[in-house]
């Protein structure tokens, strides 16, 4: 793969490609060979998706406690069985009881016996804090520091880390918020400085003498890139014969916002985005909520001169999102371990400077601008014409919004707050029956089959339109979900809401009714 240009454009036509290769050279120079022999007949996927077990003390203690508890329960069942033995033939009943007791015990013991060592626990002291890591050991000369954004969704991360280690790349997996006993939230990740990641880079190399690549997803990109820059500062300030062991970063659908602006405004990027100049491999999920902010993200990274390689993953909501069980996502997971091995080699070939870029200040405000009620709309943005199909495949069109109070709600079934506010929207529509009111619901980038399955489980009393690839939502500058616009009878946007609210509350109903007055 050739060294990337500084500011190439991003074409939208091929949904999956490596940036910055041209379409003509894509198949010749792609670093990913999907027919790689290591993944023949789906072997990578089978290895990746097998349940794994740890031999750490903590997990063994938990297993032992569970075993003791299960034995006690089974003893009670056995005693109860003896009390009832007179009802049935004793021989047959005791045989059935033996199976009842012995079966689960044999299963428990066989599971323990088959347990394999998948990772070790490692503690790293940084200043006055101690970070707990999961170390997936490997004999190769490269190491990945995987910084997880947390949120209790790490099962796939562990499986992928284990599969990567089987390809001679060591992985250190760390959840910074969990290790530091901090809330696992977006605001925590926005506020974390780079000292922990910088110290981990240095410690990992000192302990193993291996080259180091950083990896993360979503808002974990902020502390990771800050850590890379802080490592650059430390490396450039000392006379070192070898200070180039950091090869770059692998980012999955990175969120580089310092804060979410009020609805209708452009995203506010953290200064670290344009102060990054290390090589980056960026994987963008095609159905992720930030897909259509990609051009702006790339522009920020290019401001610092970061060499960026890009691959868009069409029809994927989140590679490590456990509820994304689509065939496309499973196919990505199947090939990812061997693909990461090639990405690591590519980043190693791309020069990494130890000279950090300067920037004026680091905004750590971490404002979320998530709303709890109707907020007056302050952007100059106007409502966009709607031409979308509904769930039944019928075209729905709105050229103007004059004469009604119109609520336009953007949502997705994977968004918990979106689902939570649906009953309130149902009740609001019922309360507004007979009044000049319309509720329009637009689903973000989900497959019709998935939405139909959702509607079979959840009662939705209003029309559902399909933003099939998510590009329509971007026209409204939607950054978070749910996002809702309230359009007055003159066709202007009166209110905007980032987040879920109680739509049928008396206060909100009064505000909507006030918009109907002449």
C-alpha positions as CSV (number, residue, x, y, z in Angstrom):
1,X,0.0,0.0,0.0
2,X,1.3,3.4,-0.9
3,X,1.7,6.2,1.5
4,X,-1.5,8.2,1.6
5,X,-1.8,11.7,0.2
6,X,-2.4,14.5,2.6
7,X,-5.8,15.7,1.4
8,X,-7.5,13.4,-1.0
9,X,-11.3,13.5,-1.4
10,X,-13.6,10.8,-0.3
11,X,-15.8,9.4,-3.1
12,X,-19.2,8.2,-2.0
13,X,-19.8,5.7,-4.9
14,X,-17.9,2.5,-3.7
15,X,-19.4,1.7,-0.3
16,X,-16.4,-0.3,0.8
17,X,-12.9,0.8,0.0
18,X,-9.5,1.7,1.4
19,X,-8.8,5.4,1.6
20,X,-7.0,7.0,-0.3
21,X,-6.7,4.5,-3.2
22,X,-8.5,5.4,-6.4
23,X,-11.3,3.1,-7.5
24,X,-9.1,1.8,-10.4
25,X,-6.3,0.6,-8.1
26,X,-8.5,-0.6,-5.2
27,X,-8.5,-4.2,-6.1
28,X,-4.8,-4.3,-6.9
29,X,-3.6,-2.6,-3.8
30,X,-6.2,-3.3,-1.1
31,X,-4.4,-4.5,2.0
32,X,-7.2,-6.9,2.7
33,X,-7.3,-10.1,0.8
34,X,-10.7,-11.6,1.5
35,X,-9.6,-15.0,0.2
36,X,-6.7,-15.2,2.7
37,X,-5.9,-18.9,3.4
38,X,-6.1,-18.3,7.2
39,X,-9.8,-17.7,6.8
40,X,-10.6,-20.5,4.5
41,X,-14.1,-22.1,4.9
42,X,-14.9,-19.7,7.7
43,X,-12.3,-21.0,10.1
44,X,-11.6,-17.5,11.5
45,X,-15.2,-17.0,12.3
46,X,-15.6,-20.3,14.0
47,X,-12.6,-19.7,16.2
48,X,-13.8,-16.1,16.9
49,X,-17.3,-17.0,18.0
50,X,-16.4,-19.9,20.2
51,X,-17.1,-19.2,23.9
52,X,-13.9,-18.5,25.8
53,X,-13.0,-19.0,29.5
54,X,-10.5,-17.4,31.7
55,X,-8.2,-19.0,34.2
56,X,-7.9,-15.9,36.3
57,X,-8.4,-16.2,40.1
58,X,-11.4,-14.0,40.1
59,X,-13.3,-16.0,37.5
60,X,-12.3,-19.3,39.1
61,X,-13.7,-18.0,42.4
62,X,-16.9,-17.1,40.8
63,X,-17.1,-20.5,39.1
64,X,-16.4,-22.2,42.4
65,X,-19.1,-20.2,44.3
66,X,-21.6,-21.1,41.5
67,X,-20.6,-24.8,41.7
68,X,-21.1,-24.8,45.5
69,X,-24.5,-23.1,45.2
70,X,-25.6,-25.5,42.4
71,X,-24.5,-28.5,44.5
72,X,-26.5,-27.2,47.5
73,X,-29.6,-26.7,45.3
74,X,-29.2,-30.2,43.8
75,X,-28.8,-31.8,47.3
76,X,-32.1,-30.2,48.3
77,X,-33.7,-31.6,45.1
78,X,-32.3,-35.0,46.0
79,X,-33.8,-34.9,49.5
80,X,-37.1,-33.8,48.1
81,X,-37.0,-36.6,45.6
82,X,-36.5,-39.2,48.4
83,X,-39.5,-37.7,50.3
84,X,-41.7,-38.3,47.2
85,X,-40.2,-41.7,46.4
86,X,-43.3,-43.6,47.8
87,X,-45.4,-42.1,45.0
88,X,-43.5,-43.7,42.2
89,X,-41.6,-46.8,41.7
90,X,-38.5,-46.4,43.7
91,X,-36.0,-47.7,41.2
92,X,-37.3,-45.7,38.3
93,X,-37.7,-42.5,40.4
94,X,-34.1,-42.8,41.8
95,X,-32.7,-43.3,38.3
96,X,-34.5,-40.2,37.1
97,X,-33.3,-38.3,40.2
98,X,-29.7,-39.5,39.6
99,X,-29.9,-38.0,36.1
100,X,-31.3,-34.8,37.5
101,X,-28.5,-34.4,40.0
102,X,-25.6,-35.9,38.0
103,X,-26.3,-34.3,34.7
104,X,-25.8,-30.7,35.7
105,X,-22.8,-31.6,37.9
106,X,-21.2,-33.4,35.0
107,X,-21.8,-30.4,32.8
108,X,-20.3,-28.1,35.3
109,X,-17.2,-30.2,35.8
110,X,-16.8,-30.9,32.1
111,X,-17.0,-27.1,31.4
112,X,-14.4,-26.4,34.0
113,X,-12.2,-29.1,32.7
114,X,-12.4,-27.8,29.1
115,X,-11.7,-24.3,30.1
116,X,-8.7,-22.8,28.2
117,X,-6.5,-19.9,29.2
118,X,-7.5,-16.9,27.0
119,X,-6.0,-14.0,28.9
120,X,-4.1,-13.0,32.0
121,X,-4.9,-10.2,34.3
122,X,-2.2,-7.4,34.4
123,X,-2.0,-4.4,36.7
124,X,-0.1,-1.3,35.6
125,X,0.6,1.5,38.1
126,X,0.4,5.0,36.7
127,X,1.1,7.8,39.1
128,X,-1.4,7.1,42.0
129,X,-3.7,4.9,40.0
130,X,-3.6,1.3,39.1
131,X,-5.0,0.1,35.7
132,X,-6.4,-3.4,35.4
133,X,-5.8,-5.0,31.9
134,X,-6.6,-8.2,30.2
135,X,-3.5,-9.4,28.5
136,X,-3.9,-11.8,25.5
137,X,-0.3,-13.0,25.2
138,X,1.4,-13.8,21.9
139,X,4.9,-14.5,20.8
140,X,5.2,-12.0,17.9
141,X,6.9,-8.6,17.9
142,X,3.8,-6.5,17.9
143,X,1.3,-5.4,20.6
144,X,-2.1,-3.7,20.4
145,X,-3.3,-1.6,23.3
146,X,-7.1,-1.8,23.0
147,X,-8.9,0.9,24.9
148,X,-12.5,0.0,25.3
149,X,-15.2,2.7,25.7
150,X,-16.9,0.4,28.1
151,X,-20.7,0.5,28.5
152,X,-20.8,-3.2,29.3
153,X,-20.5,-4.3,25.7
154,X,-17.1,-6.0,25.5
155,X,-17.9,-9.7,24.7
156,X,-17.0,-9.3,21.1
157,X,-13.9,-7.3,21.9
158,X,-12.6,-10.2,24.1
159,X,-13.3,-12.7,21.3
160,X,-11.6,-10.6,18.7
161,X,-8.6,-9.9,21.0
162,X,-8.2,-13.6,21.6
163,X,-8.3,-14.4,17.8
164,X,-5.8,-11.6,17.1
165,X,-3.4,-13.0,19.7
166,X,-3.6,-16.4,17.9
167,X,-2.0,-14.6,15.0
168,X,1.1,-13.6,17.0
169,X,-0.1,-10.1,18.0
170,X,-0.3,-9.5,21.7
171,X,-3.3,-7.5,22.9
172,X,-3.7,-5.5,26.1
173,X,-7.4,-4.7,26.6
174,X,-8.3,-1.9,29.1
175,X,-11.5,-0.2,30.1
176,X,-10.1,3.1,31.5
177,X,-13.4,4.2,33.2
178,X,-13.8,0.9,34.9
179,X,-10.2,0.7,36.1
180,X,-10.3,4.3,37.4
181,X,-13.7,3.7,39.1
182,X,-15.3,6.4,37.0
183,X,-18.8,6.5,35.5
184,X,-18.9,4.6,32.2
185,X,-20.3,7.5,30.2
186,X,-19.5,9.6,27.1
187,X,-18.8,12.6,29.4
188,X,-16.1,10.5,31.2
189,X,-14.3,9.7,27.9
190,X,-14.6,13.3,26.8
191,X,-12.9,14.5,30.0
192,X,-10.1,11.9,30.2
193,X,-6.6,13.3,29.4
194,X,-3.9,11.4,27.6
195,X,-1.6,10.5,30.5
196,X,-2.9,7.0,31.0
197,X,-2.7,5.9,27.4
198,X,0.7,7.6,27.0
199,X,2.0,5.7,30.1
200,X,0.6,2.4,28.7
201,X,2.4,2.9,25.4
202,X,5.7,3.4,27.2
203,X,5.1,0.6,29.7
204,X,4.1,-1.9,27.1
205,X,7.2,-1.3,25.0
206,X,9.5,-1.4,28.1
207,X,8.0,-4.7,29.2
208,X,7.9,-6.4,25.9
209,X,10.2,-4.5,23.5
210,X,7.4,-4.8,21.0
211,X,6.0,-2.1,18.6
212,X,2.7,-0.7,19.8
213,X,-0.5,0.1,17.9
214,X,-3.5,1.7,19.6
215,X,-7.1,0.5,18.9
216,X,-10.5,1.8,20.1
217,X,-14.0,2.7,19.0
218,X,-16.5,5.5,19.4
219,X,-15.7,8.1,22.0
220,X,-12.6,6.0,23.1
221,X,-10.9,7.8,20.2
222,X,-10.5,11.0,22.3
223,X,-8.3,9.6,25.2
224,X,-6.5,7.4,22.7
225,X,-5.5,10.3,20.4
226,X,-4.7,12.5,23.4
227,X,-2.5,9.7,24.7
228,X,-0.7,9.4,21.4
229,X,0.1,13.1,21.3
230,X,1.3,13.1,24.9
231,X,3.6,10.2,24.1
232,X,4.9,12.2,21.2
233,X,5.6,15.1,23.6
234,X,7.5,12.9,26.0
235,X,9.4,11.0,23.2
236,X,10.5,14.2,21.4
237,X,11.7,15.8,24.7
238,X,14.2,13.1,25.4
239,X,17.3,11.9,23.5
240,X,16.2,8.4,22.6
241,X,17.7,6.1,20.1
242,X,14.4,4.4,19.5
243,X,11.2,6.5,19.9
244,X,9.3,5.3,16.9
245,X,7.7,2.1,18.4
246,X,4.2,3.7,18.3
247,X,3.0,2.8,14.8
248,X,-0.4,4.5,14.8
249,X,-4.1,3.9,15.7
250,X,-7.0,1.8,14.5
251,X,-10.3,3.6,15.0
252,X,-13.8,2.1,14.6
253,X,-16.5,4.7,13.9
254,X,-14.7,7.3,16.0
255,X,-16.6,10.1,17.8
256,X,-14.3,13.1,18.0
257,X,-16.8,15.7,19.2
258,X,-16.0,17.7,22.3
259,X,-19.7,18.4,22.7
260,X,-23.0,17.8,20.9
261,X,-24.4,21.1,19.8
262,X,-28.1,22.1,20.0
263,X,-30.2,20.5,17.3
264,X,-29.6,21.9,13.8
265,X,-26.0,23.0,14.3
266,X,-22.8,21.5,13.1
267,X,-20.8,19.1,15.4
268,X,-18.1,20.7,17.5
269,X,-14.9,18.7,17.2
270,X,-12.4,18.3,20.0
271,X,-9.1,20.1,19.2
272,X,-7.2,16.8,19.3
273,X,-8.9,15.8,16.0
274,X,-6.9,18.4,14.1
275,X,-3.8,18.0,16.3
276,X,-3.2,14.4,15.4
277,X,-0.5,13.4,12.9
278,X,0.0,9.7,13.6
279,X,-1.0,7.1,11.0
280,X,-4.7,6.0,11.3
281,X,-6.7,3.2,10.0
282,X,-10.4,4.2,10.2
283,X,-13.2,1.7,10.0
284,X,-16.6,3.4,9.5
285,X,-19.8,1.3,10.0
286,X,-22.1,2.2,7.2
287,X,-25.3,2.2,9.4
288,X,-23.7,3.8,12.5
289,X,-25.2,7.1,13.7
290,X,-22.2,9.1,12.7
291,X,-21.7,7.7,9.2
292,X,-22.6,10.9,7.4
293,X,-20.3,13.0,9.6
294,X,-17.4,11.1,8.1
295,X,-16.3,13.8,5.7
296,X,-16.1,16.3,8.5
297,X,-14.1,13.9,10.7
298,X,-11.6,13.2,7.9
299,X,-11.3,17.0,7.3
300,X,-10.3,17.5,10.9
301,X,-7.8,14.7,10.9
302,X,-6.3,16.0,7.6
303,X,-5.8,19.4,9.2
304,X,-3.0,17.9,11.3
305,X,-1.6,15.9,8.4
306,X,-2.5,12.5,9.8
307,X,-2.1,9.8,7.2
308,X,-5.6,8.2,7.1
309,X,-6.6,4.9,5.6
310,X,-10.3,4.3,5.4
311,X,-12.6,1.3,5.0
312,X,-16.4,1.7,5.1
313,X,-18.4,-1.3,6.3
314,X,-21.7,-1.2,4.5
315,X,-24.8,-2.5,6.3
316,X,-23.0,-2.7,9.6
317,X,-24.4,-0.8,12.6
318,X,-21.6,-1.6,15.0
319,X,-18.9,-4.2,14.7
320,X,-18.7,-4.7,18.5
321,X,-22.4,-4.0,19.2
322,X,-23.8,-7.3,20.4
323,X,-27.3,-6.6,19.1
324,X,-26.0,-6.2,15.6
325,X,-26.3,-9.8,14.5
326,X,-26.7,-9.1,10.7
327,X,-25.0,-11.4,8.2
328,X,-22.8,-8.4,7.1
329,X,-21.5,-7.8,10.6
330,X,-20.8,-11.5,11.2
331,X,-18.9,-11.5,7.9
332,X,-16.8,-8.5,9.1
333,X,-16.1,-10.3,12.4
334,X,-15.1,-13.4,10.6
335,X,-12.3,-11.6,8.6
336,X,-11.3,-9.0,11.2
337,X,-8.5,-10.8,13.1
338,X,-6.4,-11.6,10.0
339,X,-7.3,-8.2,8.6
340,X,-6.0,-6.4,11.7
341,X,-2.8,-8.3,11.3
342,X,-2.4,-6.8,7.8
343,X,-3.4,-3.3,9.0
344,X,-0.8,-3.5,11.8
345,X,1.9,-4.3,9.2
346,X,0.7,-1.4,7.0
347,X,0.8,1.1,9.8
348,X,4.3,-0.1,10.7
349,X,5.4,0.8,7.1
350,X,3.9,4.3,7.4
351,X,6.3,6.7,9.2
352,X,5.2,8.0,12.6
353,X,6.6,11.3,13.7
354,X,7.5,11.9,17.3
355,X,6.9,15.7,16.9
356,X,3.5,16.6,18.3
357,X,1.4,19.3,16.7
358,X,0.5,22.4,18.8
359,X,-3.0,23.6,19.4
360,X,-4.4,26.5,21.4
361,X,-6.5,24.8,24.1
362,X,-8.2,21.5,24.9
363,X,-11.9,22.0,25.4
364,X,-13.0,19.7,28.2
365,X,-16.5,21.1,28.7
366,X,-18.0,17.9,27.6
367,X,-21.4,19.5,27.1
368,X,-24.0,17.1,25.8
369,X,-26.9,19.4,25.0
370,X,-29.3,16.5,25.7
371,X,-32.7,18.0,26.4
372,X,-35.4,17.2,28.9
373,X,-38.1,19.4,27.3
374,X,-38.8,21.5,24.2
375,X,-35.9,23.8,23.4
376,X,-36.5,26.9,21.2
377,X,-34.8,26.3,17.9
378,X,-32.0,28.7,17.3
379,X,-30.4,27.5,14.1
380,X,-31.2,29.1,10.7
381,X,-31.9,25.7,9.2
382,X,-35.2,25.2,7.4
383,X,-37.3,22.0,7.2
384,X,-36.2,19.7,4.4
385,X,-38.6,18.3,1.9
386,X,-39.6,14.7,2.7
387,X,-39.6,12.1,0.0
388,X,-39.3,8.8,1.6
389,X,-40.9,5.4,1.5
390,X,-42.9,4.1,4.5
391,X,-42.6,0.6,6.0
392,X,-45.0,-0.7,3.3
393,X,-43.0,0.6,0.4
394,X,-45.4,3.5,-0.3
395,X,-43.9,6.9,-1.1
396,X,-44.5,9.7,1.4
397,X,-44.0,13.3,0.4
398,X,-44.1,16.6,2.1
399,X,-43.1,19.7,0.1
400,X,-44.1,22.2,2.8
401,X,-45.3,22.1,6.4
402,X,-47.7,25.1,6.4
403,X,-51.1,24.8,8.1
404,X,-50.2,22.1,10.7
405,X,-48.0,21.7,13.7
406,X,-45.7,18.9,12.6
407,X,-43.4,16.8,14.8
408,X,-40.6,15.1,12.9
409,X,-39.0,12.4,15.0
410,X,-35.7,10.6,14.0
411,X,-35.1,7.3,15.8
412,X,-33.7,3.8,15.6
413,X,-34.7,0.6,17.3
414,X,-31.1,0.1,18.7
415,X,-31.5,3.4,20.5
416,X,-32.9,2.8,24.0
417,X,-34.2,6.3,24.6
418,X,-35.9,6.2,21.2
419,X,-37.8,3.1,22.2
420,X,-38.7,4.5,25.6
421,X,-40.4,7.6,24.2
422,X,-42.6,5.8,21.7
423,X,-45.5,5.3,24.1
424,X,-45.4,9.0,25.0
425,X,-45.5,9.8,21.2
426,X,-48.5,7.4,20.8
427,X,-50.3,9.3,23.6
428,X,-49.4,12.7,22.2
429,X,-50.9,11.7,18.8
430,X,-54.1,10.6,20.5
431,X,-54.4,13.8,22.5
432,X,-53.9,15.9,19.3
433,X,-56.6,13.9,17.4
434,X,-58.9,16.4,15.5
435,X,-56.4,19.2,15.7
436,X,-54.1,20.6,13.0
437,X,-51.3,18.3,14.0
438,X,-49.1,15.6,12.3
439,X,-46.5,13.3,13.7
440,X,-43.9,12.0,11.2
441,X,-41.4,9.3,12.3
442,X,-38.2,8.6,10.3
443,X,-36.2,5.5,11.1
444,X,-32.4,5.8,10.7
445,X,-30.6,3.3,8.4
446,X,-32.3,0.1,9.5
447,X,-33.4,-2.7,7.2
448,X,-37.2,-2.9,6.6
449,X,-37.3,-6.5,7.8
450,X,-35.7,-5.5,11.2
451,X,-38.1,-2.6,11.5
452,X,-41.1,-4.8,10.8
453,X,-39.9,-7.3,13.5
454,X,-39.6,-4.4,15.9
455,X,-43.1,-3.1,15.1
456,X,-44.5,-6.6,15.7
457,X,-43.2,-6.3,19.3
458,X,-43.7,-2.6,20.0
459,X,-46.9,-0.7,19.4
460,X,-46.3,2.3,17.2
461,X,-49.5,4.3,16.3
462,X,-47.8,6.7,13.8
463,X,-46.3,6.3,10.3
464,X,-42.8,5.1,10.0
465,X,-40.7,6.3,7.1
466,X,-37.4,4.8,6.0
467,X,-34.1,6.7,5.8
468,X,-32.5,3.6,4.3
469,X,-28.9,4.7,4.2
470,X,-29.0,7.5,6.8
471,X,-28.1,10.3,4.4
472,X,-31.5,12.0,4.8
473,X,-31.0,12.5,8.5
474,X,-27.7,14.2,7.8
475,X,-29.7,16.9,5.8
476,X,-31.3,17.8,9.1
477,X,-27.9,17.8,10.9
478,X,-29.0,15.0,13.2
479,X,-26.1,13.8,15.4
480,X,-27.8,11.9,18.2
481,X,-30.9,9.8,18.5
482,X,-33.7,10.4,19.1
483,X,-33.8,13.9,17.5
484,X,-37.1,15.7,17.1
485,X,-38.1,18.9,15.3
486,X,-41.3,20.8,16.0
487,X,-42.5,22.8,13.0
488,X,-44.9,25.6,13.5
489,X,-47.9,26.3,11.2
490,X,-46.0,28.9,9.2
491,X,-43.5,26.2,8.2
492,X,-40.6,27.3,10.4
493,X,-38.9,25.1,13.0
494,X,-40.1,26.3,16.5
495,X,-38.5,23.7,18.8
496,X,-35.8,21.1,18.6
497,X,-35.1,18.2,21.0
498,X,-31.8,16.2,21.3
499,X,-32.9,13.2,23.3
500,X,-36.1,11.6,24.6
501,X,-38.7,13.5,26.5
502,X,-42.2,12.9,27.9
503,X,-44.2,14.1,24.9
504,X,-47.6,13.9,26.3
505,X,-46.9,16.0,29.5
506,X,-49.3,18.9,30.1
507,X,-46.5,21.4,29.7
508,X,-45.4,20.2,26.3
509,X,-49.0,19.8,25.0
510,X,-49.7,23.4,26.0
511,X,-46.7,24.6,24.1
512,X,-47.7,22.6,21.0
513,X,-51.3,23.9,21.2
514,X,-50.0,27.5,21.5
515,X,-48.4,27.1,18.1
516,X,-51.8,26.4,16.7
517,X,-53.2,29.7,17.8
518,X,-53.6,32.4,15.0
